[in-house]
Amino acid sequence: STSPPVASPFDFAAYGYGSCTAWATLLTYVARAVGIPARTAGTPCWNTGEFAGLATQNPKVSFCWHGNDGKNSGGEFLYNHNWVEFWDDTQQEWAFINVPPNAGPNEASFCPNFSYKTGCGYDPITACNDATTGACVASQDHEIFSITWDFPGEMGYDGGDVINVSSLTLSNGEHVSPLVWSPYLASPLGIQLKDVGLRVVNRTDFYRCKPQ
């Protein structure tokens, strides 16, 4: 979970506030509790503003993934977001809902005009030319991931390639973790969490705008 300390459902209820990750975690657990398959999804770094582009061309992309520039942490360098995906029996596909609850799934800054065929932001007249925000422009170094229990190469219902986070790299070859709030978070044995079997599904192609 890419989150500040108040993240678990208990903490969220006890303190009365939480980040997008806290909302996503709570809603995921609530959905599972009533029998709806659900998982947390998100991006470590949006592909817009000063963090846009490839890490090979823009060093600030690395700052975004680490949540700091080596001198300052948090704040402007935390350009991530989390939301919830749930299994839609009608579509036989993963669907999504943005959080917090007053954030609509098709809001302009997140994923406008979504369709399973064209992704986010497609317009019949301008195609993807005006799709310049949020999930519309997800791409390499700005992927969208979902959590999974499956292993790479398994044929399941993940909706994308399964990636072992320990092998995740940017275009410049730098090893990174999607846990941007705490990229160096370690287990009691001192092993970084990204190296203890964490796996994610690459959902970038599902969300990005795709011309017909």
N, CA and C of each residue as an Amber inpcrd file, in Angstrom:
protein
   636
   0.8510000  -1.1840000   0.0000000   0.0000000   0.0000000   0.0000000
   0.8930000   1.2430000   0.0000000   0.6690000   2.1720000  -0.9000000
   1.4910000   3.3820000  -0.9790000   0.8350000   4.4730000  -0.1560000
   1.0640000   4.4580000   1.1470000   0.2530000   5.2900000   2.0120000
   1.0020000   5.8650000   3.1950000   0.5180000   7.0070000   3.7340000
   1.0370000   7.5080000   5.0030000   0.5230000   6.6330000   6.1520000
   0.9300000   6.9050000   7.4090000   0.6160000   5.9980000   8.5140000
  -0.8570000   5.6500000   8.6970000  -1.7750000   6.6080000   8.5320000
  -3.1880000   6.2960000   8.7170000  -3.7080000   5.6400000   7.4490000
  -3.7090000   4.3070000   7.4460000  -4.0530000   3.5900000   6.2210000
  -5.0010000   2.4340000   6.4450000  -4.8740000   1.7240000   7.5760000
  -5.7210000   0.5540000   7.7960000  -7.1520000   0.9880000   8.0700000
  -8.1360000   0.1130000   7.7920000  -9.5360000   0.4610000   8.0680000
  -9.7710000   0.8790000   9.5180000  -9.1060000   0.1890000  10.4820000
  -9.2850000   0.5600000  11.8930000  -8.7620000   1.9620000  12.1560000
  -7.5470000   2.2530000  11.6670000  -6.9720000   3.5810000  11.8540000
  -7.8370000   4.6490000  11.2040000  -8.3450000   4.3310000  10.0250000
  -9.1760000   5.2740000   9.2880000 -10.4120000   5.6310000  10.1020000
 -11.0780000   4.6000000  10.6580000 -12.2800000   4.8260000  11.4550000
 -11.9450000   5.5470000  12.7600000 -10.8170000   5.1810000  13.3610000
 -10.4450000   5.7570000  14.6480000 -10.0680000   7.2280000  14.5380000
  -9.3020000   7.5710000  13.4930000  -8.8270000   8.9400000  13.3500000
  -9.7720000   9.8150000  12.5240000 -10.6120000   9.1930000  11.7200000
 -11.5950000   9.9500000  10.9640000 -11.0670000  10.6210000   9.7160000
  -9.8970000  10.2240000   9.2560000  -9.3720000  10.7800000   8.0070000
  -8.4140000   9.7760000   7.3890000  -8.0740000  10.0180000   6.1420000
  -7.1330000   9.1360000   5.4640000  -6.8680000   9.6290000   4.0560000
  -5.7910000   9.1490000   3.4730000  -5.4280000   9.5160000   2.1040000
  -6.2700000   8.7220000   1.1180000  -5.9820000   8.9040000  -0.1640000
  -6.6740000   8.1170000  -1.1820000  -6.4090000   6.6260000  -0.9740000
  -5.2150000   6.2930000  -0.4910000  -4.8860000   4.8970000  -0.2340000
  -5.7050000   4.3410000   0.9200000  -5.9110000   5.1380000   1.9530000
  -6.7480000   4.7040000   3.0710000  -8.1690000   4.4330000   2.5950000
  -8.7060000   5.3400000   1.7680000 -10.0400000   5.1300000   1.1960000
 -10.0740000   3.8610000   0.3490000  -9.0570000   3.6960000  -0.4980000
  -9.0250000   2.5420000  -1.3960000  -8.9200000   1.2360000  -0.6070000
  -8.0970000   1.2310000   0.4410000  -7.9510000   0.0380000   1.2640000
  -9.2590000  -0.3140000   1.9580000  -9.9120000   0.6950000   2.5480000
 -11.1840000   0.4730000   3.2300000 -12.2420000  -0.0610000   2.2800000
 -12.3890000   0.5820000   1.1300000 -13.4220000   0.1740000   0.1820000
 -13.1490000  -1.2180000  -0.3770000 -11.8710000  -1.5410000  -0.5830000
 -11.5100000  -2.8800000  -1.0490000 -11.9370000  -3.9370000  -0.0420000
 -11.6460000  -3.7050000   1.2340000 -12.0070000  -4.6700000   2.2710000
 -13.5140000  -4.7870000   2.4350000 -14.2170000  -3.6670000   2.3420000
 -15.6790000  -3.6990000   2.4650000 -16.2820000  -4.5070000   1.3210000
 -15.8000000  -4.2800000   0.1030000 -16.3110000  -5.0290000  -1.0500000
 -16.0580000  -6.5220000  -0.8820000 -14.8660000  -6.8880000  -0.4560000
 -14.5490000  -8.3020000  -0.2580000 -15.4310000  -8.9140000   0.8270000
 -15.7290000  -8.1280000   1.8570000 -16.5260000  -8.6340000   2.9740000
 -17.9380000  -9.0320000   2.5560000 -18.4460000  -8.4200000   1.4710000
 -19.7920000  -8.7570000   0.9990000 -19.7310000  -9.5910000  -0.2760000
 -18.5670000 -10.1700000  -0.5530000 -18.4410000 -11.1200000  -1.6490000
 -18.1040000 -10.5530000  -3.0050000 -17.6850000  -9.2880000  -3.0730000
 -17.3090000  -8.6830000  -4.3510000 -15.7910000  -8.7400000  -4.5020000
 -15.2690000  -9.4300000  -5.5030000 -13.8170000  -9.4320000  -5.7190000
 -13.3250000  -8.0020000  -5.9630000 -12.3620000  -7.5710000  -5.1850000
 -11.8680000  -6.1960000  -5.2960000 -10.3830000  -6.1560000  -4.9730000
  -9.7180000  -5.1330000  -5.4870000  -8.2900000  -4.9650000  -5.2490000
  -7.9300000  -3.4890000  -5.3580000  -6.8460000  -3.1180000  -4.7240000
  -6.3570000  -1.7470000  -4.8070000  -5.5590000  -1.5590000  -6.0940000
  -5.7790000  -0.4410000  -6.7560000  -5.0420000  -0.0860000  -7.9660000
  -4.4500000   1.3070000  -7.7890000  -3.4790000   1.6310000  -8.6140000
  -2.9190000   2.9630000  -8.5050000  -1.6930000   3.1680000  -9.3640000
  -1.1950000   4.3810000  -9.3340000   0.0310000   4.7240000 -10.0500000
   1.0060000   5.3700000  -9.0910000   2.2700000   4.9860000  -9.1400000
   3.2680000   5.6420000  -8.2970000   3.5830000   7.0660000  -8.7430000
   3.3340000   7.3720000 -10.0200000   3.7180000   8.6840000 -10.5370000
   2.9160000   9.0110000 -11.7950000   2.0630000  10.0300000 -11.7290000
   1.3010000  10.4470000 -12.9090000   2.2310000  10.9900000 -13.9890000
   1.8300000  10.8210000 -15.2260000   2.6270000  11.2590000 -16.3760000
   2.2230000  12.6650000 -16.8220000   2.2660000  13.6100000 -15.9140000
   1.9000000  14.9870000 -16.2440000   2.8040000  15.9590000 -15.4890000
   2.7260000  17.2320000 -15.8810000   3.4530000  18.2730000 -15.1830000
   4.9620000  18.0750000 -15.2290000   5.6300000  18.4380000 -14.1460000
   7.0920000  18.3760000 -14.1120000   7.6320000  16.9580000 -14.0640000
   6.7690000  15.9640000 -13.8310000   7.2190000  14.5760000 -13.7640000
   6.9010000  13.7920000 -15.0390000   6.4500000  14.4550000 -16.0670000
   6.0600000  13.7750000 -17.3050000   7.2780000  13.2520000 -18.0640000
   7.0190000  12.2240000 -18.8820000   8.0660000  11.7050000 -19.7510000
   8.8280000  10.5470000 -19.1470000   9.8510000  10.1120000 -19.8680000
  10.6640000   8.9820000 -19.4400000  11.7630000   9.4130000 -18.4690000
  12.1690000   8.4900000 -17.6120000  13.2380000   8.7760000 -16.6600000
  14.5660000   9.0350000 -17.3700000  14.7220000   8.4830000 -18.5660000
  15.9510000   8.7150000 -19.3260000  16.0680000  10.1610000 -19.7830000
  14.9460000  10.8590000 -19.8430000  14.9360000  12.2300000 -20.3300000
  14.5940000  13.2500000 -19.2480000  13.9810000  12.7850000 -18.1660000
  13.5460000  13.6880000 -17.1050000  13.9240000  13.1000000 -15.7430000
  14.9780000  13.6050000 -15.1020000  15.4260000  13.0570000 -13.8220000
  14.3870000  13.1840000 -12.7050000  13.4320000  14.0920000 -12.8690000
  12.4140000  14.2710000 -11.8340000  11.4730000  13.0730000 -11.7340000
  11.4270000  12.2430000 -12.7850000  10.6160000  11.0290000 -12.7240000
  11.1260000  10.1300000 -11.6020000  12.4330000  10.0480000 -11.4530000
  13.0300000   9.2660000 -10.3710000  12.6510000   9.8380000  -9.0130000
  12.6700000  11.1650000  -8.8780000  12.2720000  11.7960000  -7.6250000
  10.8390000  11.4130000  -7.2650000   9.9920000  11.3790000  -8.2770000
   8.5770000  11.0590000  -8.0770000   8.4130000   9.6460000  -7.5310000
   9.1590000   8.6970000  -8.0920000   9.0630000   7.3010000  -7.6540000
   9.6220000   7.1040000  -6.2500000  10.6060000   7.8990000  -5.8700000
  11.2080000   7.7690000  -4.5420000  10.5390000   8.6670000  -3.5030000
   9.6810000   9.5810000  -3.9690000   9.0230000  10.4870000  -3.0330000
   9.9470000  11.5300000  -2.4500000  11.1180000  11.7040000  -3.0650000
  12.0550000  12.7080000  -2.5810000  13.1440000  12.9480000  -3.6330000
  13.8860000  14.0390000  -3.4440000  14.9830000  14.3520000  -4.3680000
  16.3430000  14.1840000  -3.7140000  16.3660000  13.4770000  -2.5850000
  17.6110000  13.3040000  -1.8450000  17.8240000  14.3560000  -0.7800000
  17.0600000  15.4430000  -0.8660000  17.1610000  16.5230000   0.1180000
  15.8280000  16.7420000   0.8270000  14.7670000  16.7860000   0.0400000
  13.4240000  17.0120000   0.5790000  12.5270000  15.8300000   0.2540000
  11.6360000  15.4890000   1.1840000  10.7380000  14.3500000   0.9990000
   9.2850000  14.7860000   1.0610000   8.4280000  13.9860000   0.4090000
   6.9890000  14.2290000   0.4610000   6.5720000  15.4220000  -0.3620000
   5.4280000  15.9760000  -0.0120000   4.9360000  17.1700000  -0.6840000
   4.8160000  17.0070000  -2.1830000   5.4860000  17.8690000  -2.9240000
   5.3790000  17.8880000  -4.3740000   5.8730000  16.6010000  -5.0270000
   6.7210000  15.8400000  -4.3150000   7.2800000  14.6370000  -4.9130000
   6.3310000  13.4400000  -4.8250000   5.2650000  13.5700000  -4.0430000
   4.2810000  12.4930000  -3.9410000   3.1570000  12.7810000  -4.9240000
   3.3280000  12.2820000  -6.1250000   2.4050000  12.5560000  -7.2290000
   1.6990000  11.2670000  -7.6250000   1.3850000  10.4610000  -6.6250000
   0.7450000   9.1680000  -6.8510000  -0.7390000   9.2280000  -6.5440000
  -1.4370000   8.1400000  -6.8220000  -2.8630000   8.0520000  -6.4980000
  -3.2660000   6.5840000  -6.4420000  -4.2320000   6.2700000  -5.5790000
  -4.7900000   4.9220000  -5.4920000  -6.3010000   4.9580000  -5.5980000
  -6.8600000   3.8830000  -6.1240000  -8.3070000   3.7300000  -6.2220000
  -8.6360000   2.2440000  -6.1400000  -9.8500000   1.8550000  -6.5000000
 -10.2970000   0.4680000  -6.3260000 -10.7610000  -0.1230000  -7.6520000
 -10.3720000  -1.3630000  -7.8990000 -10.9260000  -2.1360000  -9.0060000
 -11.7750000  -3.2650000  -8.4280000 -12.8830000  -3.5620000  -9.0890000
 -13.7470000  -4.6620000  -8.6520000 -14.1940000  -5.4540000  -9.8740000
 -14.4970000  -6.7320000  -9.6670000 -14.8770000  -7.5890000 -10.7780000
 -16.3360000  -7.3600000 -11.1490000 -16.5800000  -7.0140000 -12.4080000
 -17.9190000  -6.7760000 -12.9280000 -18.3950000  -8.0440000 -13.6280000
 -19.3430000  -8.7640000 -13.0210000 -19.8340000 -10.0170000 -13.6050000
 -20.5170000  -9.7980000 -14.9490000 -21.1590000  -8.6450000 -15.1090000
 -21.8640000  -8.3700000 -16.3640000 -20.8800000  -8.2230000 -17.5210000
 -19.8340000  -7.4450000 -17.3030000 -18.8320000  -7.2210000 -18.3430000
 -17.7860000  -8.3290000 -18.4030000 -17.7300000  -9.1470000 -17.3310000
 -16.6680000 -10.1510000 -17.2100000 -15.2980000  -9.4970000 -17.3660000
 -15.1460000  -8.4080000 -16.6060000 -13.9360000  -7.5910000 -16.6790000
 -13.8020000  -6.8160000 -15.3860000 -12.5850000  -6.3980000 -15.0830000
 -12.3730000  -5.5200000 -13.9360000 -12.8940000  -4.1250000 -14.2540000
 -13.6530000  -3.5560000 -13.3340000 -14.1230000  -2.1780000 -13.4210000
 -13.4390000  -1.3930000 -12.3020000 -13.6670000  -0.1060000 -12.2330000
 -12.9660000   0.6940000 -11.2320000 -13.8710000   1.7720000 -10.6580000
 -13.5060000   2.2110000  -9.4670000 -14.1780000   3.3480000  -8.8420000
 -13.1180000   4.2120000  -8.1840000 -13.1830000   5.4940000  -8.4240000
 -12.2050000   6.4040000  -7.8470000 -12.5630000   6.6920000  -6.3900000
 -11.6060000   7.1500000  -5.6260000 -11.8350000   7.5420000  -4.2390000
 -11.1640000   8.8930000  -4.0000000 -11.6340000   9.6600000  -2.9920000
 -12.7330000   9.3520000  -2.0840000 -14.0750000   9.2920000  -2.7930000
 -15.1420000   8.8820000  -2.0640000 -16.4360000   8.6320000  -2.7180000
 -17.0060000   9.7820000  -3.5270000 -16.6680000  11.0300000  -3.1810000
 -17.1930000  12.1560000  -3.9510000 -16.4030000  12.4020000  -5.2230000
 -15.3820000  11.5730000  -5.4730000 -14.5960000  11.6670000  -6.7020000
 -15.1850000  10.7080000  -7.7280000 -15.7910000  11.2350000  -8.7650000
 -16.4130000  10.3900000  -9.7710000 -15.3920000   9.6280000 -10.5870000
 -15.7350000   8.4150000 -11.0440000 -14.7790000   7.6170000 -11.8180000
 -14.4000000   8.2440000 -13.1440000 -15.2560000   9.1120000 -13.6720000
 -14.9650000   9.7280000 -14.9640000 -14.6000000  11.2040000 -14.8480000
 -14.1630000  11.6320000 -13.6560000 -13.8220000  13.0420000 -13.5000000
 -12.6610000  13.4000000 -14.4350000 -12.6410000  14.6570000 -14.8750000
 -11.6940000  15.0860000 -15.9120000 -10.2380000  14.8670000 -15.5400000
  -9.9060000  14.9710000 -14.2480000  -8.5120000  14.8320000 -13.8520000
  -8.0840000  13.3840000 -13.6890000  -9.0290000  12.4520000 -13.7860000
  -8.6960000  11.0530000 -13.5520000  -8.8840000  10.1920000 -14.7980000
 -10.1230000   9.9690000 -15.1970000 -10.3790000   9.0990000 -16.3540000
 -11.6880000   9.4820000 -17.0280000 -11.6940000  10.5510000 -17.8260000
 -12.9280000  10.9620000 -18.5020000 -13.2940000  10.0280000 -19.6570000
 -14.5820000   9.9090000 -19.9250000 -15.1080000   9.1940000 -21.1050000
 -14.5760000   7.7650000 -21.2360000 -14.5290000   7.0510000 -20.1330000
 -13.9500000   5.7100000 -20.1860000 -14.8020000   4.7350000 -20.9920000
 -14.1360000   3.8860000 -21.7650000 -14.7690000   2.7270000 -22.3800000
 -13.7530000   1.5990000 -22.3850000 -14.2320000   0.3520000 -22.3730000
 -13.3180000  -0.7800000 -22.3520000 -12.4860000  -0.8550000 -23.6380000
 -12.9900000  -0.2790000 -24.7080000 -12.2910000  -0.3510000 -25.9850000
 -11.2150000   0.7090000 -26.1360000 -11.5100000   1.9260000 -25.7030000
 -10.5900000   3.0420000 -25.9440000  -9.9350000   3.5820000 -24.6790000
 -10.2730000   3.0410000 -23.5170000  -9.6570000   3.5020000 -22.2810000
 -10.1860000   4.8500000 -21.8250000  -9.3140000   5.6550000 -21.2420000
  -9.7010000   6.9500000 -20.6800000  -9.4340000   8.0960000 -21.6620000
 -10.3830000   9.0070000 -21.7600000 -10.1390000  10.2630000 -22.4540000
 -10.3760000  10.2930000 -23.9450000 -10.8460000   9.1780000 -24.5370000
 -11.0350000   9.1780000 -25.9900000 -12.2110000  10.0680000 -26.3880000
 -12.0240000  10.8070000 -27.4710000 -13.0820000  11.6570000 -28.0180000
 -13.2890000  11.2910000 -29.4820000 -14.5230000  11.1380000 -29.9540000
 -14.7710000  10.7290000 -31.3360000 -14.1930000  11.6850000 -32.3740000
 -14.0370000  12.9440000 -32.0110000 -13.5450000  13.9350000 -32.9670000
 -12.0320000  14.1120000 -32.8710000 -11.5360000  14.2680000 -31.6580000
 -10.1110000  14.5590000 -31.4690000  -9.2870000  13.3270000 -31.1010000
  -9.9590000  12.1690000 -31.0280000  -9.2830000  10.9120000 -30.6340000
  -8.6140000  11.0920000 -29.2760000  -7.3050000  10.8970000 -29.2010000
  -6.5940000  11.0150000 -27.9220000  -5.7770000  12.3000000 -27.8180000
  -5.9610000  13.2020000 -28.7810000  -5.1460000  14.4160000 -28.8100000
  -5.3570000  15.3080000 -27.5920000  -6.5720000  15.2930000 -27.0370000
  -6.8630000  16.1350000 -25.8740000  -6.8450000  15.3450000 -24.5760000
  -6.4610000  14.0920000 -24.6280000  -6.3910000  13.2580000 -23.4240000
  -5.0220000  13.4420000 -22.7970000  -4.8990000  14.4150000 -21.9300000
  -3.5780000  14.8110000 -21.4340000  -3.4430000  14.7490000 -19.9150000
  -4.4180000  14.1510000 -19.2300000  -4.3700000  14.1310000 -17.7690000
  -4.5600000  12.7260000 -17.2250000  -4.1750000  12.5520000 -15.9610000
  -4.4710000  11.3440000 -15.2180000  -4.1550000  10.0480000 -15.9320000
  -5.1100000   9.1070000 -15.8370000  -4.9200000   7.7740000 -16.3970000
  -4.8770000   7.7670000 -17.9200000  -5.3400000   8.8400000 -18.5480000
  -5.3460000   8.9090000 -20.0140000  -3.9600000   8.7270000 -20.6050000
  -2.9530000   9.2280000 -19.9120000  -1.6000000   9.2310000 -20.4710000
  -0.6640000   8.2820000 -19.7060000  -1.2280000   7.2630000 -19.0870000
  -0.3960000   6.2480000 -18.4270000   0.5300000   5.6120000 -19.4580000
   1.7800000   5.3840000 -19.0750000   2.7680000   4.8730000 -20.0280000
   3.9800000   4.3500000 -19.2670000   5.0160000   3.9790000 -19.9910000
   6.2460000   3.5230000 -19.3410000   6.7650000   4.5850000 -18.3720000
   7.2140000   4.1440000 -17.2140000   7.6700000   4.9830000 -16.1070000
   6.5140000   5.6670000 -15.3880000   5.3000000   5.4600000 -15.8650000
   4.1000000   6.0130000 -15.2320000   2.9860000   4.9730000 -15.2960000
   3.3620000   3.7370000 -14.9910000   2.4110000   2.6320000 -15.1100000
   1.3190000   2.7010000 -14.0490000   0.2570000   1.9780000 -14.3410000
  -0.8140000   1.7590000 -13.3740000  -0.7780000   0.2840000 -12.9910000
  -0.7650000   0.0230000 -11.6840000  -0.6550000  -1.3360000 -11.1770000
  -1.8380000  -1.6970000 -10.2930000  -2.1350000  -2.9930000 -10.2350000
  -3.0750000  -3.5530000  -9.2630000  -2.3710000  -4.6720000  -8.5180000
  -2.7840000  -4.8940000  -7.2950000  -2.1910000  -5.9480000  -6.4810000
  -2.7370000  -7.3100000  -6.9100000  -1.8900000  -8.3380000  -6.8580000
  -2.3380000  -9.6890000  -7.2090000  -1.6060000 -10.7270000  -6.3550000
  -2.2380000 -11.9050000  -6.2200000  -1.5890000 -13.0480000  -5.5780000
  -0.9680000 -13.9680000  -6.6180000  -1.2930000 -13.7660000  -7.8910000
  -0.7750000 -14.6400000  -8.9420000   0.7240000 -14.4140000  -9.1540000
   1.3410000 -15.3830000  -9.8100000   2.7590000 -15.2980000 -10.1300000
   2.9280000 -14.9710000 -11.6110000   4.0500000 -14.3750000 -11.9870000
   4.3130000 -14.1110000 -13.4090000   4.1710000 -15.3790000 -14.2390000
   3.4640000 -15.2580000 -15.3700000   3.2850000 -16.3830000 -16.2700000
   2.0330000 -17.1890000 -16.0310000   1.3620000 -16.9780000 -14.8870000
   0.1300000 -17.7200000 -14.6170000  -1.0190000 -17.1520000 -15.4400000
  -1.8820000 -18.0180000 -15.9110000  -3.0560000 -17.5970000 -16.6760000
  -4.2280000 -17.4220000 -15.7220000  -4.5330000 -16.1990000 -15.3880000
  -5.6160000 -15.9290000 -14.4630000  -6.5450000 -14.8560000 -14.9980000
  -7.1530000 -14.1360000 -14.0790000  -8.0860000 -13.0710000 -14.4460000
  -7.5300000 -11.7140000 -14.0300000  -6.2300000 -11.5490000 -14.1650000
  -5.5940000 -10.3300000 -13.6770000  -5.8170000  -9.1220000 -14.5770000
  -5.9280000  -9.3500000 -15.8840000  -6.1310000  -8.2280000 -16.7890000
  -4.8510000  -7.5400000 -17.2100000  -3.7430000  -8.2600000 -17.1830000
  -2.4620000  -7.6910000 -17.5750000  -1.3270000  -8.5890000 -17.1420000
  -0.1120000  -8.1880000 -17.4810000   1.0610000  -8.9690000 -17.1180000
   1.3570000  -8.8330000 -15.6280000   1.6570000  -9.9600000 -14.9900000
   2.0390000  -9.9530000 -13.5810000   3.5370000  -9.6880000 -13.4770000
   3.9060000  -8.7680000 -12.5920000   5.2950000  -8.3510000 -12.4390000
   5.7390000  -8.5820000 -11.0000000   6.9170000  -9.1550000 -10.8360000
   7.5360000  -9.2490000  -9.5270000   8.1980000  -7.9040000  -9.2340000
   7.7600000  -7.2480000  -8.1730000   8.2260000  -5.8840000  -7.9030000
   9.7370000  -5.8110000  -7.6930000  10.3470000  -6.8910000  -7.2570000
  11.7900000  -6.8690000  -7.0330000  12.5740000  -6.6340000  -8.3210000
  11.9290000  -6.8790000  -9.4750000  12.5990000  -6.6740000 -10.7630000
  12.1180000  -5.4270000 -11.4910000  11.3580000  -4.5890000 -10.8110000
  10.7860000  -3.3990000 -11.4520000  11.8550000  -2.3230000 -11.6470000
  11.9760000  -1.8260000 -12.8690000  12.9520000  -0.7720000 -13.1690000
  12.3290000   0.3220000 -14.0200000  12.9210000   1.5080000 -13.9640000
  12.5430000   2.6060000 -14.8430000  13.2840000   2.4620000 -16.1660000
  12.9680000   3.3240000 -17.1080000  13.5990000   3.2580000 -18.4300000
  15.0880000   3.5230000 -18.3710000  15.5610000   4.1690000 -17.2980000
  16.9980000   4.4360000 -17.1530000  17.7230000   3.2990000 -16.4410000
  17.0010000   2.2020000 -16.1620000  17.6120000   1.0490000 -15.5230000
  17.5690000   1.0740000 -14.0080000  17.0750000   2.1300000 -13.4270000
  17.0460000   2.2680000 -11.9780000  15.9780000   1.3590000 -11.3690000
  16.3400000   0.6100000 -10.3400000  15.3880000  -0.2330000  -9.6330000
  14.5280000   0.6360000  -8.7170000  13.2180000   0.4140000  -8.7770000
  12.2840000   1.2300000  -8.0100000  11.2340000   0.3390000  -7.3530000
  10.4770000   0.9310000  -6.4390000   9.3770000   0.2530000  -5.7740000
   8.1140000   1.0830000  -5.9600000   6.9470000   0.4380000  -6.1610000
   5.7120000   1.2060000  -6.2590000   5.2360000   1.7340000  -4.9110000
   5.9110000   1.3510000  -3.8160000   5.5590000   1.8210000  -2.4790000
   6.1850000   3.1890000  -2.2470000   5.7180000   4.1840000  -2.9910000
   6.4110000   5.4710000  -3.0250000   6.3440000   6.2410000  -1.7130000
   5.3470000   5.9480000  -0.8690000   5.3120000   6.6200000   0.4320000
   6.4440000   6.1200000   1.3240000   6.7850000   4.8470000   1.1690000
   7.8300000   4.2360000   1.9970000   8.6570000   3.2850000   1.1330000
   9.4230000   3.8000000   0.1760000  10.1420000   2.9290000  -0.7580000
  11.1710000   2.0290000  -0.0960000  11.6130000   2.3760000   1.1240000
  12.6250000   1.5710000   1.8080000  12.0420000   0.8070000   2.9960000
  10.7100000   0.7110000   3.0440000  10.0490000  -0.0180000   4.1160000
  10.5230000  -1.4670000   4.1120000  10.8940000  -1.9690000   5.2940000
  11.4860000  -3.2990000   5.3860000  10.7220000  -4.1870000   6.3600000
  10.9030000  -5.4840000   6.2010000  10.3110000  -6.4680000   7.1000000
  11.0920000  -6.4820000   8.4100000  10.5880000  -7.1970000   9.4410000
  11.3420000  -7.2900000  10.6990000  12.7430000  -7.8670000  10.5180000
  12.9570000  -8.6060000   9.4270000  14.2770000  -9.1770000   9.1540000
  15.1760000  -8.2140000   8.3860000  14.6430000  -7.0050000   8.1050000
  15.4410000  -6.0130000   7.4120000  15.4110000  -6.1130000   5.8960000
  14.5250000  -6.9470000   5.3530000  14.4060000  -7.1000000   3.9030000
  13.3800000  -6.1060000   3.3820000  13.7430000  -5.3450000   2.3660000
  12.8030000  -4.3810000   1.8080000  11.5580000  -5.1000000   1.3020000
  10.3920000  -4.5070000   1.5550000   9.1340000  -5.1700000   1.2160000
   9.0090000  -5.4640000  -0.2710000   9.6330000  -4.6430000  -1.0980000
   9.5640000  -4.8990000  -2.5350000  10.2920000  -6.1880000  -2.9180000
  11.1130000  -6.7180000  -1.9950000  11.9090000  -7.9030000  -2.2880000
  11.4040000  -9.1690000  -1.5870000  10.1940000  -9.1160000  -1.0430000
   9.6860000 -10.2780000  -0.3080000   8.5220000 -10.9460000  -1.0340000
   8.4740000 -10.8100000  -2.3470000   7.4530000 -11.5070000  -3.1140000
   6.2690000 -10.6640000  -3.5230000   6.3500000  -9.3480000  -3.3490000
   5.2540000  -8.4760000  -3.7600000   5.0960000  -8.5340000  -5.2740000
   3.8550000  -8.7290000  -5.7240000   3.5730000  -8.8220000  -7.1630000
   2.4270000  -7.8850000  -7.5310000   2.5050000  -7.3200000  -8.7320000
   1.4820000  -6.4050000  -9.2230000   1.1140000  -6.7640000 -10.6600000
  -0.0560000  -6.3150000 -11.0740000  -0.5120000  -6.4720000 -12.4510000
  -0.3270000  -5.1440000 -13.1690000   0.2590000  -5.1810000 -14.3410000
   0.4060000  -3.9600000 -15.1360000  -0.9120000  -3.6870000 -15.8540000
  -1.6220000  -2.6540000 -15.4010000  -2.9390000  -2.3050000 -15.9420000
  -2.8810000  -1.0680000 -16.8350000  -1.6960000  -0.6720000 -17.2200000
  -1.5030000   0.5580000 -17.9830000  -2.3280000   0.5670000 -19.2670000
  -2.3000000  -0.5130000 -20.0060000  -2.9930000  -0.5570000 -21.2960000
  -4.5060000  -0.4710000 -21.1330000  -5.0240000  -0.9330000 -20.0150000
  -6.4650000  -0.8660000 -19.7560000  -6.9310000   0.5830000 -19.6500000
  -6.1290000   1.4290000 -19.0190000  -6.5570000   2.8080000 -18.7410000
  -6.1390000   3.8110000 -19.8150000  -4.9610000   3.6680000 -20.3770000
  -4.4510000   4.7260000 -21.2680000  -5.3820000   4.9050000 -22.4630000
  -5.4130000   6.1140000 -23.0070000  -6.2420000   6.3990000 -24.1750000
  -5.6910000   5.6730000 -25.3930000  -6.5890000   4.9860000 -26.0990000
  -6.1780000   4.1830000 -27.2650000  -6.9890000   4.6290000 -28.4890000
  -6.3440000   5.1890000 -29.5020000  -7.0480000   5.5850000 -30.7190000
  -7.6720000   4.3600000 -31.3970000  -8.8270000   4.5410000 -31.9990000
  -9.4780000   3.4320000 -32.7000000  -8.8080000   3.1800000 -34.0420000
